[in-house]
Amino acid sequence: MAARSRAALAPVLRDVDAVVCDTDGVITDSATVHAAAWKTAFDAHLAEHPPTDPAQRRPFDSHDDYLRYVDGRSRLDGAAAFLASRGLDPTPETVRAVAADKERLFTERLRERGVDAFEGTLRLVRALRAAGVPVAAASASRHARELLTRAGALDLFTALVDGGEAARLGLAGKPRPDLFLEAARRLGVPPDRAAVVEDALAGVEAGRNGGFALVVGVDRAAGPDTRGRLLRHGADIVVDDLGELLDQQGADGGGTPR
């Protein structure tokens, strides 16, 4: 049954024994909520503590700045990276304050609106499960379990390693591969037999640093160079939606993994 079921997967996935998926932007449509919360928190901080250089006072860009500095990272790492990019001193106190503001805003928006799971991702995960390939969810966010539960997707995953678990275990943040390596360990599969699926630059870099057999980049932003960035940071292939990894045609041509 499992061997026959693998025919439903794109060839690039047929030889892996496990898949580790990032959560925000890969499984759940929550990256936009994160980006909006970061923008509000950063813009408020920039207004209250304007950089010396006027050119550095521009508002946080929910697309470019989000992808470059905070996407895929822990809250503290993301806050520190962005503040430093604007010439501001990312002291521990400042970083914690901005991160706490973002956390409050994100939680409010999550409770008000909830999130959905991407249908293409759910279809792929179900196909992987039918093929006997276990799938783990991983996230630097402490909200991953709540996000997956609200989206009705938690039960599809054999394991979950979230920000709370990462803190408890002392796992380094992306682009270090610790989070993904722990997820693969929980699936009982070595990284050179597993795939990582990520939409963040730091995430695909983490998958490459971890020695995973396949690193799939997901280009939700579809910007002028977002595909190129994912490839340069370590993705083997890039797709717009994970439903593209469900059959031979989706892997080889026209609307295909790129």
QUIWO-V234351 format. One record per helix or strand of 3 or more residues. SS is the DSSP state (H for helix, E for strand). FROM is the first residue (numbers start at 1). TO is the last residue. If there is no record, write none. Layout:
BEGIN
((SS | FROM | TO) (SS | FROM | TO))
END
This chain:
BEGIN
((H | 2 | 8) (H | 11 | 13) (E | 18 | 22) (H | 31 | 48) (H | 54 | 57) (H | 64 | 70) (H | 75 | 85) (H | 92 | 113) (H | 119 | 130) (E | 134 | 138) (H | 144 | 150) (H | 154 | 156) (E | 159 | 161) (H | 163 | 169) (H | 178 | 187) (H | 191 | 193) (E | 194 | 198) (H | 201 | 209) (E | 214 | 218) (H | 226 | 233) (E | 237 | 239) (H | 242 | 245) (H | 248 | 252))
END
